Amino acid sequence: MSTAEQILSALRAANKKLVIAESLTGGLLTAEFAKVAGASDVLLTGIVAYDTSLKHELLGVSRQLLENQGAVDPEVAAQMAEGIRVKMALKMGLELSELVAISTTGVAGPTEQDGKPVGELYICVSQGPEDQVSSNVFAHQLGGDRQNIQKTAVLLGLDHLWEEIAQ
């Protein structure tokens, strides 16, 4: 059983839904879950907010944070995950505690972005009820070319998500 299958099975058993906010991975993380038959009963959406302004518009990331820190920042990753959870809970009429979110932001290359080096990556897993939100951000510095960085980021995202929900 793949990690994506394990995650979907665990979330299904816990009666939770998954939402994904991606930048660096450009939809590749969502695609890992969409490959699994029956994923649609757990996976609600994956939003690729590649453009910095869309991180604010679609995901609710602070415009000031984006202007001051750029898109490659641990707090941006946290706000992406938290933002998609809040927006989808409202849109779908769900409790925040019923949703688990993961976000990815970073620099895949080939050149740096906002003064951040190629391979800098932040992944956030956000879950829990409104009064006890747990948003854990994981920082990585990856090597390799763009394709390798994106592929590794997806694998790391799956691993972090599994670790967080399996606790």
N, C-alpha and C positions, 0 to 999 in steps of 0.2 A: 504494500500500500504506500503510495507516495505521500510526502509531507502535506501536500495540498489536500489529498483525500482524508488524511488523518485530521487535519484542521476542520474541514467541513463536517466530518463525522462528529467530532467533539462539540462543535458549535450546534449542530443539529440536536444532539443529545441534551444540550443545555438550553435548547429552545432560543438560541441567539442567532442574529443575522450579522453578516459581514459587509462592511463598506470600505472602499479603498480609494485613497487620494494619491495620485502618482505625479511625479515630475520626471526625475532622472530616468526612471524605468519605462516611461512612455507607454504604459499599457501592458507591458510584459508580465507584471505581477498579477494583474487581473486575469490575463490570459491563462496563467497557470491554474487558476481555479475554474475558469470557464471550460477547460479541457475535460474536467471531471463530470461524468454523467450524473445528473441530478443536482448539480451545483445551484441551480436556480432557486431551490427552496431555502438556501442559506445566503448566497451571494446576491445582494440587492443591487449594487452599482460599483463601478470603478470610474472615477473621474480623472482624466489626464489634464492637469492644469500646468502645461508646459510654459506658457507665457506668464511672466511674473504678475502682471495686473490681474490675471484670471485667478491667481491664488487668493487675491483679495475678493474679487467679485463672486467667484463660485464657492470658495471654501471659507471665507470670512477671516483670512489672515490679516492682521493689522497692517494697514497701508504704511503707517509710520515705521513699523518693524521692517517691512520690506525695503523702504527707502533708506533706513539707517544701517541695516545689516545685510541687505541683499537676500536673495531667495535661498541661499545655501547656508543654513543656520539651524541649530538645534531647536530654537524656539519656533521657527517657521515650521519645522517638521511637526512639532507638538500642536501648533495652531491648525495645521492642515488636517491632522487626524481628529482633533476635537471639533473643528468646524464641520467636517463632513458628517460626524456623528450627530451633532445638534441639528443640522439642516435636514438630514434624512429622517431623524426621529420625528421632527415636526411635519415633514412632508408625508410620511407614511403612517402617522398617528401611533407611533411606538414610544415606549418608555426608553430613556437613554440607556438604562441597564440592559436592554435587549439587544443593543448594538455593540459590536467590536469593530474598531477601525484600525487600519494601518496606513501609514503615509511614507513616501520616499521623496527625498530631495537631495540634490548633490550635483557634482560636475562629472559628466561622462567623458568630456573631451571632444575634440582634440586640444582645445586651449582652455586656459583658466577662465573663470567667470566671477565677476565682482571681486577680483583679487584672491579668490579661493582656488587652490590647486586642483588639477585634474585628479580624480579619484576620491575627493572628499565627499563623504556620504553621511546622511542622517536618516534614520528610520525611527518612526514612532508607532507604538502600539497604545491605543487608548481604549479603555473599557471602564465599566463600573457605573453605579447610579450617580445621579446629578450631585449628590452631596458627598460622594466619595470617588470622584473621578481619578483613575490611575492612568497617567500618560508617561510611559517610559521611553526615553529617547536613547538610541544606540548610535554611537559615532564610529565611523570607520574611515580608514585611509587605504584605498585600494590601488593596486598597480595594474598595468596592462593597457590594452587599447580600449576604445569606446565599447565595442561589443563585449569584451571580457568584463569590463566594469559593470555594464548593465546586467549581464548574466549573473555575476557574483552578487550584485545587489538584490536580485530576485531571490537567490538562494538564501542570502542572509535574512531577507524579509520573512521568508517562510519559516526559517529557524527561529527568529525572534518571536514571531507570532505564535508558533507552537509552544515555545517556552513560556510565554506570558499566559496563554489560555490553559495550559496543562497544570498550572500551579494549584 
